[in-house]
């Protein structure tokens, strides 16, 4: 299992992936808004999204795991 983590503290403004979805390395999973900028959280490797741990409107901190790939 490989975690995908937020690089910034902010609010989740978009969830593009869903559990069971097959993604390629670099695909956007979630977008976090921080300081009026939108920062994508990308898949660190190719795989299947096993679990999404955030929802739109949720606050995340730098380093928080937002999704798990398997």
KATA-V572443 format. One record per backbone hydrogen bond with DSSP energy under -0.5 kcal/mol. CO is the residue of the C=O (numbers start at 1). NH is the residue of the N-H. If there is no record, write none. Layout:
CO|NH / CO|NH
This chain:
2|69 / 3|5 / 4|66 / 4|67 / 6|63 / 10|60 / 11|33 / 12|57 / 14|16 / 14|31 / 18|21 / 21|49 / 23|47 / 24|27 / 27|43 / 29|16 / 29|17 / 30|41 / 31|13 / 31|14 / 32|34 / 32|39 / 33|11 / 34|37 / 37|34 / 37|39 / 38|40 / 39|32 / 40|42 / 41|29 / 41|30 / 43|26 / 47|23 / 48|50 / 48|70 / 49|20 / 51|68 / 55|58 / 58|12 / 60|10 / 61|64 / 64|6 / 66|53 / 66|54 / 67|4 / 68|50 / 68|51 / 69|2
